[in-house]
Amino acid sequence: MDDAKWYFTHESDEDRLWYRIFFSMCRKFGVSWSKAGEMQKAFIEELTRINFERETAKKSAVAQPIRGFFDTEISA
């Protein structure tokens, strides 16, 4: 029973935020992850990353630069 409890309670607040954003992006753009192609998956992952970073930046008192869509470097 302890294993089952851990499975359902081990997620952090950040994990829950990430998945909430991830699933909302999938719904917003009509993407079924199991049927998505590589480009669709990359698109959803990138949108999720950017929105996750924005949400965590809002929660923290320190403003942090966020890397843009498919950029290799952080933009100011």
Secondary structure as UniProt FT lines:
FT   HELIX           2..9
FT   HELIX           13..28
FT   TURN            29..30
FT   TURN            33..35
FT   HELIX           38..59
FT   TURN            69..70
//
